[in-house]
């Protein structure tokens, strides 16, 4: 009888385990000096019922970070030419202030560095 009742009640096991947080940090230079300190890039979550562009952007950013970390762990060394890497470069450029001329980013999982980019020109 209990087996039949379980069909009507979903299993919520996907809430059992939490994954470590994945984050992207960015540092930039105005071209003349050294790089500044690392700053964490945050996509703001906006709440909306019908139109939620900021929330969609935040989910896309998080999904990109998780995909990039997975591909780094699976790649054999040529990650710098992959699509997730180029998308991360674009995401970092989107977060830069106007005065930036060079930048570098890193992706961390649970505080541990998973990816450190090369220096890029704006």
Buried (B, 14 or more C-beta within 10 A) or exposed (E): EEEEEEEEEEEEEEEEEEEEEBBBBBBBBEEEEEBEEEEEBEBEEEEEEEEBEBBEBBEEBBEBBBBBBEBBEEEEEEBEEBEBBEBBBEBBBEBBEEEBEBBBBBBBBEEEEBBEBEEBEB
